[in-house]
Amino acid sequence: MPYCAEIVRFTVADADVDTFLERRHEAIKEVTAAHPALWSVPLCARRDDGTWVDVWIYETREAADAANADAENMPKFLAMVSLLDNVEIEATEMPAGAVSPI
């Protein structure tokens, strides 16, 4: 069964980067508690053009959809999202065989 990797692109005001990173950490804990099928959040990086990329991997597309549908009930997640602009989300299929053991 393939995983669902959400690749999220966005911008964050420079003054809010530290706040964003703190809120992201809290949001990940909140989403994982509510949706344990959030398998991994392995990457968050600022690109040379100032945009960010963040990768959230769920056990299934259905699990990702359920977490997204529940977003309005997760205040820490919403607090993180409130700092983001120009958000684009690409949901992709990640075959189990593509998972690296390291």
RASUL-V692616 format. One line per field, one symbol per residue. phi: phi as a letter, one per 40 degrees, with the letter a starting at -180 (. if undefined). psi: psi as a letter, one per 40 degrees, with the letter a starting at -180 (. if undefined). A space follows every 50 residues. Layout:
phi->???
psi->???
This chain:
phi->.ccbbcbbbabbcdcbcccdccccdcccccccccbccccabcaaaccdcg cbbbbbbbcaccccccccccdccbccccccccccbfcbbbcbcbddcccc cb
psi->hiihhhhhiiihhdeeddddddddddddddddddgeehdigehhihidee iihhhhhididddddddddedeegdddddddeeiifhhhhhihhideehh e.
